[in-house]
Amino acid sequence: MDMERLILLPKRPKGEDGYKTFSIRIPEELLEQINSLSTRTNYSRNELICKLLSFAVDRCDVKEGN
């Protein structure tokens, strides 16, 4: 009887997958809005925050001071 094999590849150590973890403080109301969007869109909160941050950073302009 020929059984299928489970192939496991070595897992990269944390921090070597191109992502970094950090914490932020945000107002409770903003967290509630993010949680609501997460529920409505079926994105994880992390996925949603990454999309929102990327959108904002891509559209952000820095105005030089005087």
PDB file of N, CA, C, O and CB in Angstrom:
ATOM      1  N   MET A   1       0.841  -1.181   0.000  1.00  0.00           N
ATOM      2  CA  MET A   1       0.000   0.000   0.000  1.00  0.00           C
ATOM      3  C   MET A   1       0.887   1.245   0.000  1.00  0.00           C
ATOM      4  O   MET A   1       1.697   1.425   0.909  1.00  0.00           O
ATOM      5  CB  MET A   1      -0.957  -0.002   1.221  1.00  0.00           C
ATOM      6  N   ASP A   2       0.741   2.100  -1.006  1.00  0.00           N
ATOM      7  CA  ASP A   2       1.537   3.318  -1.145  1.00  0.00           C
ATOM      8  C   ASP A   2       0.834   4.467  -0.433  1.00  0.00           C
ATOM      9  O   ASP A   2      -0.253   4.872  -0.845  1.00  0.00           O
ATOM     10  CB  ASP A   2       1.771   3.662  -2.640  1.00  0.00           C
ATOM     11  N   MET A   3       1.432   4.995   0.623  1.00  0.00           N
ATOM     12  CA  MET A   3       0.823   6.081   1.396  1.00  0.00           C
ATOM     13  C   MET A   3       1.417   7.411   0.969  1.00  0.00           C
ATOM     14  O   MET A   3       2.605   7.501   0.661  1.00  0.00           O
ATOM     15  CB  MET A   3       1.026   5.863   2.913  1.00  0.00           C
ATOM     16  N   GLU A   4       0.584   8.440   0.952  1.00  0.00           N
ATOM     17  CA  GLU A   4       1.097   9.777   0.673  1.00  0.00           C
ATOM     18  C   GLU A   4       2.000  10.206   1.816  1.00  0.00           C
ATOM     19  O   GLU A   4       1.820   9.795   2.963  1.00  0.00           O
ATOM     20  CB  GLU A   4      -0.059  10.793   0.470  1.00  0.00           C
ATOM     21  N   ARG A   5       2.966  11.036   1.484  1.00  0.00           N
ATOM     22  CA  ARG A   5       3.917  11.504   2.484  1.00  0.00           C
ATOM     23  C   ARG A   5       3.652  12.967   2.790  1.00  0.00           C
ATOM     24  O   ARG A   5       3.300  13.735   1.895  1.00  0.00           O
ATOM     25  CB  ARG A   5       5.369  11.302   2.003  1.00  0.00           C
ATOM     26  N   LEU A   6       3.816  13.356   4.030  1.00  0.00           N
ATOM     27  CA  LEU A   6       3.734  14.752   4.445  1.00  0.00           C
ATOM     28  C   LEU A   6       5.138  15.324   4.383  1.00  0.00           C
ATOM     29  O   LEU A   6       6.034  14.851   5.083  1.00  0.00           O
ATOM     30  CB  LEU A   6       3.117  14.899   5.882  1.00  0.00           C
ATOM     31  N   ILE A   7       5.335  16.328   3.561  1.00  0.00           N
ATOM     32  CA  ILE A   7       6.649  16.956   3.411  1.00  0.00           C
ATOM     33  C   ILE A   7       6.668  18.224   4.256  1.00  0.00           C
ATOM     34  O   ILE A   7       5.847  19.119   4.054  1.00  0.00           O
ATOM     35  CB  ILE A   7       6.964  17.277   1.904  1.00  0.00           C
ATOM     36  N   LEU A   8       7.575  18.302   5.174  1.00  0.00           N
ATOM     37  CA  LEU A   8       7.739  19.481   6.030  1.00  0.00           C
ATOM     38  C   LEU A   8       9.023  20.192   5.665  1.00  0.00           C
ATOM     39  O   LEU A   8      10.091  19.583   5.615  1.00  0.00           O
ATOM     40  CB  LEU A   8       7.743  19.090   7.528  1.00  0.00           C
ATOM     41  N   LEU A   9       8.913  21.482   5.409  1.00  0.00           N
ATOM     42  CA  LEU A   9      10.093  22.293   5.132  1.00  0.00           C
ATOM     43  C   LEU A   9      10.503  23.013   6.402  1.00  0.00           C
ATOM     44  O   LEU A   9       9.644  23.374   7.206  1.00  0.00           O
ATOM     45  CB  LEU A   9       9.825  23.304   3.987  1.00  0.00           C
ATOM     46  N   PRO A  10      11.787  23.228   6.600  1.00  0.00           N
ATOM     47  CA  PRO A  10      12.213  23.953   7.800  1.00  0.00           C
ATOM     48  C   PRO A  10      11.553  25.324   7.865  1.00  0.00           C
ATOM     49  O   PRO A  10      11.469  26.033   6.863  1.00  0.00           O
ATOM     50  CB  PRO A  10      13.742  24.101   7.827  1.00  0.00           C
ATOM     51  N   LYS A  11      11.097  25.679   9.028  1.00  0.00           N
ATOM     52  CA  LYS A  11      10.439  26.963   9.230  1.00  0.00           C
ATOM     53  C   LYS A  11      11.493  28.034   9.480  1.00  0.00           C
ATOM     54  O   LYS A  11      12.454  27.823  10.220  1.00  0.00           O
ATOM     55  CB  LYS A  11       9.435  26.893  10.410  1.00  0.00           C
ATOM     56  N   ARG A  12      11.292  29.197   8.843  1.00  0.00           N
ATOM     57  CA  ARG A  12      12.220  30.301   9.068  1.00  0.00           C
ATOM     58  C   ARG A  12      12.063  30.818  10.493  1.00  0.00           C
ATOM     59  O   ARG A  12      10.956  30.856  11.029  1.00  0.00           O
ATOM     60  CB  ARG A  12      11.984  31.440   8.046  1.00  0.00           C
ATOM     61  N   PRO A  13      13.163  31.209  11.092  1.00  0.00           N
ATOM     62  CA  PRO A  13      13.048  31.831  12.421  1.00  0.00           C
ATOM     63  C   PRO A  13      12.245  33.117  12.342  1.00  0.00           C
ATOM     64  O   PRO A  13      12.253  33.793  11.313  1.00  0.00           O
ATOM     65  CB  PRO A  13      14.442  32.116  13.014  1.00  0.00           C
ATOM     66  N   LYS A  14      11.554  33.457  13.416  1.00  0.00           N
ATOM     67  CA  LYS A  14      10.773  34.685  13.443  1.00  0.00           C
ATOM     68  C   LYS A  14      11.668  35.865  13.114  1.00  0.00           C
ATOM     69  O   LYS A  14      12.833  35.916  13.511  1.00  0.00           O
ATOM     70  CB  LYS A  14      10.101  34.881  14.815  1.00  0.00           C
ATOM     71  N   GLY A  15      11.102  36.810  12.383  1.00  0.00           N
ATOM     72  CA  GLY A  15      11.859  37.993  12.003  1.00  0.00           C
ATOM     73  C   GLY A  15      12.552  37.851  10.658  1.00  0.00           C
ATOM     74  O   GLY A  15      13.039  38.838  10.107  1.00  0.00           O
ATOM     75  N   GLU A  16      12.602  36.637  10.125  1.00  0.00           N
ATOM     76  CA  GLU A  16      13.251  36.413   8.831  1.00  0.00           C
ATOM     77  C   GLU A  16      12.231  36.180   7.725  1.00  0.00           C
ATOM     78  O   GLU A  16      12.588  35.718   6.641  1.00  0.00           O
ATOM     79  CB  GLU A  16      14.203  35.223   8.916  1.00  0.00           C
ATOM     80  N   ASP A  17      10.968  36.494   7.986  1.00  0.00           N
ATOM     81  CA  ASP A  17       9.925  36.299   6.979  1.00  0.00           C
ATOM     82  C   ASP A  17       9.520  37.605   6.321  1.00  0.00           C
ATOM     83  O   ASP A  17       8.539  37.655   5.579  1.00  0.00           O
ATOM     84  CB  ASP A  17       8.708  35.645   7.604  1.00  0.00           C
ATOM     85  N   GLY A  18      10.284  38.676   6.594  1.00  0.00           N
ATOM     86  CA  GLY A  18       9.983  39.970   6.003  1.00  0.00           C
ATOM     87  C   GLY A  18       9.014  40.798   6.820  1.00  0.00           C
ATOM     88  O   GLY A  18       8.665  41.910   6.424  1.00  0.00           O
ATOM     89  N   TYR A  19       8.578  40.282   7.941  1.00  0.00           N
ATOM     90  CA  TYR A  19       7.640  41.001   8.803  1.00  0.00           C
ATOM     91  C   TYR A  19       8.282  41.272  10.154  1.00  0.00           C
ATOM     92  O   TYR A  19       9.128  40.506  10.615  1.00  0.00           O
ATOM     93  CB  TYR A  19       6.330  40.202   8.980  1.00  0.00           C
ATOM     94  N   LYS A  20       7.882  42.342  10.770  1.00  0.00           N
ATOM     95  CA  LYS A  20       8.350  42.690  12.114  1.00  0.00           C
ATOM     96  C   LYS A  20       7.136  42.936  12.996  1.00  0.00           C
ATOM     97  O   LYS A  20       6.093  43.383  12.518  1.00  0.00           O
ATOM     98  CB  LYS A  20       9.285  43.947  12.087  1.00  0.00           C
ATOM     99  N   THR A  21       7.271  42.648  14.254  1.00  0.00           N
ATOM    100  CA  THR A  21       6.204  42.850  15.224  1.00  0.00           C
ATOM    101  C   THR A  21       6.535  44.054  16.089  1.00  0.00           C
ATOM    102  O   THR A  21       7.670  44.210  16.540  1.00  0.00           O
ATOM    103  CB  THR A  21       5.997  41.589  16.094  1.00  0.00           C
ATOM    104  N   PHE A  22       5.541  44.905  16.321  1.00  0.00           N
ATOM    105  CA  PHE A  22       5.706  46.019  17.240  1.00  0.00           C
ATOM    106  C   PHE A  22       4.338  46.359  17.804  1.00  0.00           C
ATOM    107  O   PHE A  22       3.316  45.922  17.274  1.00  0.00           O
ATOM    108  CB  PHE A  22       6.355  47.256  16.535  1.00  0.00           C
ATOM    109  N   SER A  23       4.317  47.123  18.859  1.00  0.00           N
ATOM    110  CA  SER A  23       3.029  47.476  19.458  1.00  0.00           C
ATOM    111  C   SER A  23       2.804  48.982  19.344  1.00  0.00           C
ATOM    112  O   SER A  23       3.745  49.774  19.291  1.00  0.00           O
ATOM    113  CB  SER A  23       2.968  47.026  20.945  1.00  0.00           C
ATOM    114  N   ILE A  24       1.531  49.345  19.309  1.00  0.00           N
ATOM    115  CA  ILE A  24       1.155  50.756  19.252  1.00  0.00           C
ATOM    116  C   ILE A  24       0.018  50.989  20.238  1.00  0.00           C
ATOM    117  O   ILE A  24      -0.672  50.055  20.649  1.00  0.00           O
ATOM    118  CB  ILE A  24       0.738  51.178  17.801  1.00  0.00           C
ATOM    119  N   ARG A  25      -0.162  52.238  20.605  1.00  0.00           N
ATOM    120  CA  ARG A  25      -1.295  52.636  21.439  1.00  0.00           C
ATOM    121  C   ARG A  25      -2.249  53.410  20.546  1.00  0.00           C
ATOM    122  O   ARG A  25      -1.852  54.371  19.887  1.00  0.00           O
ATOM    123  CB  ARG A  25      -0.840  53.497  22.685  1.00  0.00           C
ATOM    124  N   ILE A  26      -3.509  52.988  20.525  1.00  0.00           N
ATOM    125  CA  ILE A  26      -4.512  53.684  19.728  1.00  0.00           C
ATOM    126  C   ILE A  26      -5.755  53.908  20.583  1.00  0.00           C
ATOM    127  O   ILE A  26      -5.997  53.161  21.531  1.00  0.00           O
ATOM    128  CB  ILE A  26      -4.859  52.881  18.441  1.00  0.00           C
ATOM    129  N   PRO A  27      -6.538  54.920  20.258  1.00  0.00           N
ATOM    130  CA  PRO A  27      -7.769  55.161  21.001  1.00  0.00           C
ATOM    131  C   PRO A  27      -8.733  53.976  20.865  1.00  0.00           C
ATOM    132  O   PRO A  27      -8.771  53.308  19.831  1.00  0.00           O
ATOM    133  CB  PRO A  27      -8.441  56.454  20.512  1.00  0.00           C
ATOM    134  N   GLU A  28      -9.504  53.730  21.918  1.00  0.00           N
ATOM    135  CA  GLU A  28     -10.456  52.617  21.914  1.00  0.00           C
ATOM    136  C   GLU A  28     -11.432  52.711  20.748  1.00  0.00           C
ATOM    137  O   GLU A  28     -11.784  51.699  20.142  1.00  0.00           O
ATOM    138  CB  GLU A  28     -11.224  52.577  23.228  1.00  0.00           C
ATOM    139  N   GLU A  29     -11.869  53.928  20.437  1.00  0.00           N
ATOM    140  CA  GLU A  29     -12.817  54.109  19.343  1.00  0.00           C
ATOM    141  C   GLU A  29     -12.229  53.657  18.010  1.00  0.00           C
ATOM    142  O   GLU A  29     -12.929  53.052  17.198  1.00  0.00           O
ATOM    143  CB  GLU A  29     -13.244  55.566  19.256  1.00  0.00           C
ATOM    144  N   LEU A  30     -10.955  53.946  17.781  1.00  0.00           N
ATOM    145  CA  LEU A  30     -10.300  53.517  16.550  1.00  0.00           C
ATOM    146  C   LEU A  30     -10.197  51.993  16.513  1.00  0.00           C
ATOM    147  O   LEU A  30     -10.418  51.380  15.468  1.00  0.00           O
ATOM    148  CB  LEU A  30      -8.899  54.158  16.427  1.00  0.00           C
ATOM    149  N   LEU A  31      -9.868  51.391  17.631  1.00  0.00           N
ATOM    150  CA  LEU A  31      -9.797  49.929  17.701  1.00  0.00           C
ATOM    151  C   LEU A  31     -11.157  49.313  17.387  1.00  0.00           C
ATOM    152  O   LEU A  31     -11.236  48.310  16.677  1.00  0.00           O
ATOM    153  CB  LEU A  31      -9.314  49.475  19.094  1.00  0.00           C
ATOM    154  N   GLU A  32     -12.217  49.901  17.908  1.00  0.00           N
ATOM    155  CA  GLU A  32     -13.569  49.405  17.624  1.00  0.00           C
ATOM    156  C   GLU A  32     -13.877  49.500  16.131  1.00  0.00           C
ATOM    157  O   GLU A  32     -14.485  48.593  15.562  1.00  0.00           O
ATOM    158  CB  GLU A  32     -14.618  50.196  18.433  1.00  0.00           C
ATOM    159  N   GLN A  33     -13.460  50.595  15.497  1.00  0.00           N
ATOM    160  CA  GLN A  33     -13.681  50.754  14.057  1.00  0.00           C
ATOM    161  C   GLN A  33     -12.903  49.699  13.271  1.00  0.00           C
ATOM    162  O   GLN A  33     -13.423  49.116  12.320  1.00  0.00           O
ATOM    163  CB  GLN A  33     -13.270  52.170  13.601  1.00  0.00           C
ATOM    164  N   ILE A  34     -11.665  49.460  13.672  1.00  0.00           N
ATOM    165  CA  ILE A  34     -10.840  48.447  12.999  1.00  0.00           C
ATOM    166  C   ILE A  34     -11.450  47.064  13.189  1.00  0.00           C
ATOM    167  O   ILE A  34     -11.525  46.282  12.240  1.00  0.00           O
ATOM    168  CB  ILE A  34      -9.388  48.471  13.538  1.00  0.00           C
ATOM    169  N   ASN A  35     -11.882  46.759  14.400  1.00  0.00           N
ATOM    170  CA  ASN A  35     -12.512  45.462  14.651  1.00  0.00           C
ATOM    171  C   ASN A  35     -13.780  45.288  13.825  1.00  0.00           C
ATOM    172  O   ASN A  35     -14.042  44.203  13.307  1.00  0.00           O
ATOM    173  CB  ASN A  35     -12.835  45.307  16.136  1.00  0.00           C
ATOM    174  N   SER A  36     -14.560  46.346  13.701  1.00  0.00           N
ATOM    175  CA  SER A  36     -15.784  46.293  12.911  1.00  0.00           C
ATOM    176  C   SER A  36     -15.467  46.039  11.436  1.00  0.00           C
ATOM    177  O   SER A  36     -16.095  45.196  10.796  1.00  0.00           O
ATOM    178  CB  SER A  36     -16.579  47.598  13.068  1.00  0.00           C
ATOM    179  N   LEU A  37     -14.488  46.773  10.903  1.00  0.00           N
ATOM    180  CA  LEU A  37     -14.067  46.555   9.513  1.00  0.00           C
ATOM    181  C   LEU A  37     -13.549  45.132   9.309  1.00  0.00           C
ATOM    182  O   LEU A  37     -13.824  44.502   8.287  1.00  0.00           O
ATOM    183  CB  LEU A  37     -12.982  47.569   9.117  1.00  0.00           C
ATOM    184  N   SER A  38     -12.814  44.643  10.270  1.00  0.00           N
ATOM    185  CA  SER A  38     -12.274  43.294  10.204  1.00  0.00           C
ATOM    186  C   SER A  38     -13.401  42.266  10.116  1.00  0.00           C
ATOM    187  O   SER A  38     -13.340  41.335   9.314  1.00  0.00           O
ATOM    188  CB  SER A  38     -11.388  43.013  11.424  1.00  0.00           C
ATOM    189  N   THR A  39     -14.413  42.441  10.934  1.00  0.00           N
ATOM    190  CA  THR A  39     -15.558  41.526  10.929  1.00  0.00           C
ATOM    191  C   THR A  39     -16.320  41.604   9.617  1.00  0.00           C
ATOM    192  O   THR A  39     -16.691  40.580   9.043  1.00  0.00           O
ATOM    193  CB  THR A  39     -16.496  41.836  12.094  1.00  0.00           C
ATOM    194  N   ARG A  40     -16.555  42.830   9.142  1.00  0.00           N
ATOM    195  CA  ARG A  40     -17.345  43.031   7.919  1.00  0.00           C
ATOM    196  C   ARG A  40     -16.632  42.544   6.662  1.00  0.00           C
ATOM    197  O   ARG A  40     -17.282  42.095   5.718  1.00  0.00           O
ATOM    198  CB  ARG A  40     -17.686  44.496   7.764  1.00  0.00           C
ATOM    199  N   THR A  41     -15.293  42.630   6.640  1.00  0.00           N
ATOM    200  CA  THR A  41     -14.535  42.277   5.438  1.00  0.00           C
ATOM    201  C   THR A  41     -13.948  40.868   5.483  1.00  0.00           C
ATOM    202  O   THR A  41     -13.485  40.347   4.468  1.00  0.00           O
ATOM    203  CB  THR A  41     -13.425  43.270   5.233  1.00  0.00           C
ATOM    204  N   ASN A  42     -13.970  40.261   6.660  1.00  0.00           N
ATOM    205  CA  ASN A  42     -13.389  38.932   6.869  1.00  0.00           C
ATOM    206  C   ASN A  42     -11.864  38.924   6.730  1.00  0.00           C
ATOM    207  O   ASN A  42     -11.263  37.870   6.524  1.00  0.00           O
ATOM    208  CB  ASN A  42     -13.992  37.949   5.884  1.00  0.00           C
ATOM    209  N   TYR A  43     -11.245  40.094   6.842  1.00  0.00           N
ATOM    210  CA  TYR A  43      -9.788  40.174   6.942  1.00  0.00           C
ATOM    211  C   TYR A  43      -9.420  40.065   8.417  1.00  0.00           C
ATOM    212  O   TYR A  43     -10.167  40.530   9.278  1.00  0.00           O
ATOM    213  CB  TYR A  43      -9.235  41.508   6.312  1.00  0.00           C
ATOM    214  N   SER A  44      -8.269  39.452   8.714  1.00  0.00           N
ATOM    215  CA  SER A  44      -7.801  39.489  10.096  1.00  0.00           C
ATOM    216  C   SER A  44      -7.461  40.942  10.432  1.00  0.00           C
ATOM    217  O   SER A  44      -7.212  41.754   9.541  1.00  0.00           O
ATOM    218  CB  SER A  44      -6.558  38.543  10.311  1.00  0.00           C
ATOM    219  N   ARG A  45      -7.455  41.248  11.693  1.00  0.00           N
ATOM    220  CA  ARG A  45      -7.125  42.612  12.104  1.00  0.00           C
ATOM    221  C   ARG A  45      -5.729  42.982  11.603  1.00  0.00           C
ATOM    222  O   ARG A  45      -5.514  44.110  11.162  1.00  0.00           O
ATOM    223  CB  ARG A  45      -7.205  42.756  13.647  1.00  0.00           C
ATOM    224  N   ASN A  46      -4.791  42.057  11.664  1.00  0.00           N
ATOM    225  CA  ASN A  46      -3.434  42.312  11.203  1.00  0.00           C
ATOM    226  C   ASN A  46      -3.405  42.615   9.702  1.00  0.00           C
ATOM    227  O   ASN A  46      -2.767  43.578   9.274  1.00  0.00           O
ATOM    228  CB  ASN A  46      -2.537  41.114  11.518  1.00  0.00           C
ATOM    229  N   GLU A  47      -4.097  41.791   8.900  1.00  0.00           N
ATOM    230  CA  GLU A  47      -4.138  42.023   7.451  1.00  0.00           C
ATOM    231  C   GLU A  47      -4.740  43.394   7.140  1.00  0.00           C
ATOM    232  O   GLU A  47      -4.239  44.133   6.293  1.00  0.00           O
ATOM    233  CB  GLU A  47      -4.951  40.913   6.747  1.00  0.00           C
ATOM    234  N   LEU A  48      -5.806  43.709   7.832  1.00  0.00           N
ATOM    235  CA  LEU A  48      -6.491  44.973   7.603  1.00  0.00           C
ATOM    236  C   LEU A  48      -5.602  46.158   7.965  1.00  0.00           C
ATOM    237  O   LEU A  48      -5.516  47.121   7.202  1.00  0.00           O
ATOM    238  CB  LEU A  48      -7.787  45.025   8.406  1.00  0.00           C
ATOM    239  N   ILE A  49      -4.949  46.100   9.101  1.00  0.00           N
ATOM    240  CA  ILE A  49      -4.071  47.193   9.522  1.00  0.00           C
ATOM    241  C   ILE A  49      -2.927  47.366   8.518  1.00  0.00           C
ATOM    242  O   ILE A  49      -2.555  48.497   8.205  1.00  0.00           O
ATOM    243  CB  ILE A  49      -3.509  46.926  10.943  1.00  0.00           C
ATOM    244  N   CYS A  50      -2.366  46.271   8.012  1.00  0.00           N
ATOM    245  CA  CYS A  50      -1.304  46.364   6.999  1.00  0.00           C
ATOM    246  C   CYS A  50      -1.820  47.062   5.749  1.00  0.00           C
ATOM    247  O   CYS A  50      -1.134  47.921   5.194  1.00  0.00           O
ATOM    248  CB  CYS A  50      -0.768  44.961   6.640  1.00  0.00           C
ATOM    249  N   LYS A  51      -3.027  46.702   5.295  1.00  0.00           N
ATOM    250  CA  LYS A  51      -3.608  47.348   4.115  1.00  0.00           C
ATOM    251  C   LYS A  51      -3.848  48.830   4.360  1.00  0.00           C
ATOM    252  O   LYS A  51      -3.536  49.660   3.505  1.00  0.00           O
ATOM    253  CB  LYS A  51      -4.920  46.665   3.722  1.00  0.00           C
ATOM    254  N   LEU A  52      -4.398  49.168   5.518  1.00  0.00           N
ATOM    255  CA  LEU A  52      -4.680  50.567   5.834  1.00  0.00           C
ATOM    256  C   LEU A  52      -3.392  51.384   5.938  1.00  0.00           C
ATOM    257  O   LEU A  52      -3.331  52.506   5.433  1.00  0.00           O
ATOM    258  CB  LEU A  52      -5.471  50.666   7.141  1.00  0.00           C
ATOM    259  N   LEU A  53      -2.377  50.841   6.578  1.00  0.00           N
ATOM    260  CA  LEU A  53      -1.106  51.552   6.706  1.00  0.00           C
ATOM    261  C   LEU A  53      -0.437  51.731   5.340  1.00  0.00           C
ATOM    262  O   LEU A  53       0.082  52.807   5.043  1.00  0.00           O
ATOM    263  CB  LEU A  53      -0.168  50.797   7.662  1.00  0.00           C
ATOM    264  N   SER A  54      -0.445  50.692   4.516  1.00  0.00           N
ATOM    265  CA  SER A  54       0.149  50.800   3.179  1.00  0.00           C
ATOM    266  C   SER A  54      -0.560  51.864   2.358  1.00  0.00           C
ATOM    267  O   SER A  54       0.084  52.663   1.678  1.00  0.00           O
ATOM    268  CB  SER A  54       0.093  49.449   2.451  1.00  0.00           C
ATOM    269  N   PHE A  55      -1.888  51.873   2.421  1.00  0.00           N
ATOM    270  CA  PHE A  55      -2.677  52.868   1.697  1.00  0.00           C
ATOM    271  C   PHE A  55      -2.278  54.274   2.138  1.00  0.00           C
ATOM    272  O   PHE A  55      -2.061  55.150   1.301  1.00  0.00           O
ATOM    273  CB  PHE A  55      -4.189  52.639   1.924  1.00  0.00           C
ATOM    274  N   ALA A  56      -2.181  54.490   3.445  1.00  0.00           N
ATOM    275  CA  ALA A  56      -1.860  55.820   3.972  1.00  0.00           C
ATOM    276  C   ALA A  56      -0.428  56.234   3.626  1.00  0.00           C
ATOM    277  O   ALA A  56      -0.201  57.374   3.221  1.00  0.00           O
ATOM    278  CB  ALA A  56      -2.055  55.848   5.489  1.00  0.00           C
ATOM    279  N   VAL A  57       0.523  55.340   3.776  1.00  0.00           N
ATOM    280  CA  VAL A  57       1.924  55.670   3.508  1.00  0.00           C
ATOM    281  C   VAL A  57       2.129  55.998   2.034  1.00  0.00           C
ATOM    282  O   VAL A  57       2.871  56.920   1.697  1.00  0.00           O
ATOM    283  CB  VAL A  57       2.840  54.508   3.924  1.00  0.00           C
ATOM    284  N   ASP A  58       1.471  55.242   1.155  1.00  0.00           N
ATOM    285  CA  ASP A  58       1.595  55.486  -0.289  1.00  0.00           C
ATOM    286  C   ASP A  58       1.029  56.840  -0.693  1.00  0.00           C
ATOM    287  O   ASP A  58       1.408  57.375  -1.735  1.00  0.00           O
ATOM    288  CB  ASP A  58       0.890  54.387  -1.069  1.00  0.00           C
ATOM    289  N   ARG A  59       0.132  57.403   0.107  1.00  0.00           N
ATOM    290  CA  ARG A  59      -0.527  58.662  -0.246  1.00  0.00           C
ATOM    291  C   ARG A  59      -0.120  59.819   0.656  1.00  0.00           C
ATOM    292  O   ARG A  59      -0.770  60.864   0.665  1.00  0.00           O
ATOM    293  CB  ARG A  59      -2.021  58.489  -0.191  1.00  0.00           C
ATOM    294  N   CYS A  60       0.925  59.636   1.393  1.00  0.00           N
ATOM    295  CA  CYS A  60       1.381  60.647   2.339  1.00  0.00           C
ATOM    296  C   CYS A  60       2.455  61.522   1.692  1.00  0.00           C
ATOM    297  O   CYS A  60       3.397  61.019   1.080  1.00  0.00           O
ATOM    298  CB  CYS A  60       1.922  59.984   3.627  1.00  0.00           C
ATOM    299  N   ASP A  61       2.297  62.838   1.837  1.00  0.00           N
ATOM    300  CA  ASP A  61       3.302  63.786   1.371  1.00  0.00           C
ATOM    301  C   ASP A  61       3.867  64.511   2.578  1.00  0.00           C
ATOM    302  O   ASP A  61       3.145  64.818   3.527  1.00  0.00           O
ATOM    303  CB  ASP A  61       2.703  64.793   0.342  1.00  0.00           C
ATOM    304  N   VAL A  62       5.147  64.779   2.535  1.00  0.00           N
ATOM    305  CA  VAL A  62       5.795  65.525   3.618  1.00  0.00           C
ATOM    306  C   VAL A  62       6.035  66.940   3.130  1.00  0.00           C
ATOM    307  O   VAL A  62       6.685  67.156   2.107  1.00  0.00           O
ATOM    308  CB  VAL A  62       7.138  64.848   4.066  1.00  0.00           C
ATOM    309  N   LYS A  63       5.513  67.882   3.858  1.00  0.00           N
ATOM    310  CA  LYS A  63       5.696  69.274   3.499  1.00  0.00           C
ATOM    311  C   LYS A  63       6.844  69.821   4.343  1.00  0.00           C
ATOM    312  O   LYS A  63       6.792  69.809   5.572  1.00  0.00           O
ATOM    313  CB  LYS A  63       4.380  70.099   3.713  1.00  0.00           C
ATOM    314  N   GLU A  64       7.864  70.294   3.668  1.00  0.00           N
ATOM    315  CA  GLU A  64       9.049  70.790   4.367  1.00  0.00           C
ATOM    316  C   GLU A  64       8.713  72.060   5.125  1.00  0.00           C
ATOM    317  O   GLU A  64       7.947  72.896   4.647  1.00  0.00           O
ATOM    318  CB  GLU A  64      10.202  71.046   3.380  1.00  0.00           C
ATOM    319  N   GLY A  65       9.296  72.200   6.321  1.00  0.00           N
ATOM    320  CA  GLY A  65       9.079  73.380   7.136  1.00  0.00           C
ATOM    321  C   GLY A  65       9.802  74.594   6.599  1.00  0.00           C
ATOM    322  O   GLY A  65      10.560  74.498   5.634  1.00  0.00           O
ATOM    323  N   ASN A  66       9.572  75.720   7.214  1.00  0.00           N
ATOM    324  CA  ASN A  66      10.185  76.988   6.762  1.00  0.00           C
ATOM    325  C   ASN A  66      11.630  77.040   7.091  1.00  0.00           C
ATOM    326  O   ASN A  66      12.298  78.028   6.785  1.00  0.00           O
ATOM    327  CB  ASN A  66       9.495  78.178   7.376  1.00  0.00           C
TER     328      ASN A  66
END
